[in-house]
Amino acid sequence: MLAALTLLLVFQLVGEVLVRGLDLPIPGPVVGMAMLLAVLVIRNGPSEDLRGTANGLLQHLSLLFVPAGTGVMLHFGRLADEWLPLLAALAVSTLLSIAVSALLLGALSRRAGARSEDAS
């Protein structure tokens, strides 16, 4: 588990260094996650150790929302003042996420269907 956590943190660190070094407008952990995805695609998936560690982290994901909830309560007055732009941003980002997910699912389904036809 320690090796898998180290791997995850190293990719996050490398992403952060790249973002700061190249002055990119993307969060470092997102770049690190994209690099990790590329490595996992090349290696045909994660190792059992990484898979187990990731599943363990996902099982306790709700704990990561505690600091965010505390921040929301700390700035409740500001949220009350700016509720309309926040609501609009949430609605638009949710719709965009659903649309991108649907397009990606359709593309991957077509790709899987083409592969199954080629195999038969």
C-alpha positions in Angstrom: 0.0 0.0 0.0 2.9 2.4 0.8 4.3 1.9 -2.7 1.0 2.7 -4.4 0.4 5.8 -2.2 3.9 6.9 -3.1 3.2 6.4 -6.8 0.0 8.5 -6.5 1.7 11.3 -4.7 4.7 11.3 -7.1 2.4 11.8 -10.0 0.6 14.6 -8.2 4.0 16.2 -7.4 5.2 15.9 -11.0 1.9 17.4 -12.2 2.3 20.3 -9.7 5.9 20.9 -10.8 4.9 20.9 -14.5 2.0 23.3 -13.9 4.1 25.7 -11.9 7.1 25.5 -14.2 5.1 26.0 -17.4 2.6 28.4 -15.8 -0.4 26.4 -16.9 -3.9 27.3 -15.9 -4.7 23.7 -14.9 -4.5 22.3 -11.3 -1.3 20.2 -10.8 -3.2 17.2 -9.5 -5.3 17.1 -12.7 -2.1 17.0 -14.8 -0.6 14.3 -12.6 -3.8 12.3 -12.8 -3.8 12.6 -16.7 -0.1 11.4 -16.7 -1.0 8.5 -14.4 -3.9 7.6 -16.7 -1.5 7.6 -19.7 1.0 5.3 -17.9 -1.8 3.0 -16.9 -3.1 2.8 -20.5 0.4 2.0 -21.7 0.8 -0.7 -19.0 -2.7 -2.2 -19.6 -4.1 -1.2 -16.2 -3.0 -0.8 -12.6 -1.2 -3.3 -10.5 -3.1 -5.2 -7.8 -1.4 -3.1 -5.2 -2.5 0.2 -6.8 -6.0 -1.2 -7.5 -6.4 -2.1 -3.8 -5.1 1.2 -2.6 -7.3 3.2 -4.9 -10.3 1.2 -3.9 -9.5 1.8 -0.2 -9.2 5.5 -0.8 -12.5 5.5 -2.7 -14.2 3.7 0.2 -13.3 6.6 2.5 -13.8 9.4 0.0 -16.5 11.0 2.1 -13.8 12.0 4.7 -12.2 14.3 2.1 -15.4 16.4 2.0 -15.2 17.4 5.6 -12.7 20.2 5.0 -14.8 21.5 2.1 -17.9 21.5 4.2 -16.1 23.4 6.9 -15.0 26.0 4.4 -18.6 26.3 3.1 -19.8 27.0 6.6 -16.9 29.5 7.3 -17.9 31.5 4.2 -21.6 31.1 4.5 -22.2 34.9 4.4 -20.3 35.2 1.1 -22.3 32.3 -0.4 -25.5 34.0 0.6 -24.4 37.2 -1.2 -23.3 35.4 -4.4 -25.8 32.5 -4.6 -27.0 33.3 -8.2 -23.6 33.1 -9.9 -22.8 30.0 -7.9 -26.0 28.3 -8.8 -25.5 29.2 -12.5 -22.0 27.8 -12.5 -23.1 24.6 -10.8 -26.0 24.1 -13.3 -23.8 24.8 -16.3 -20.9 22.6 -15.1 -23.3 19.8 -14.3 -24.9 19.9 -17.7 -21.5 20.0 -19.4 -20.3 17.1 -17.4 -23.3 15.0 -18.3 -23.0 16.0 -22.0 -19.3 15.1 -22.1 -19.9 11.8 -20.3 -22.6 10.9 -22.7 -20.5 11.7 -25.7 -17.6 9.8 -24.3 -19.8 6.8 -23.5 -21.2 6.8 -27.1 -17.7 7.0 -28.6 -16.4 4.2 -26.4 -19.4 2.0 -27.1 -19.0 2.5 -30.8 -15.3 1.6 -30.5 -16.1 -1.5 -28.4 -18.7 -2.5 -31.0 -16.2 -2.1 -33.8 -13.6 -4.2 -32.0 -16.1 -7.0 -31.3 -17.1 -7.0 -35.0 -13.5 -7.2 -36.1 -12.8 -10.1 -33.7 -15.7 -12.2 -35.0 
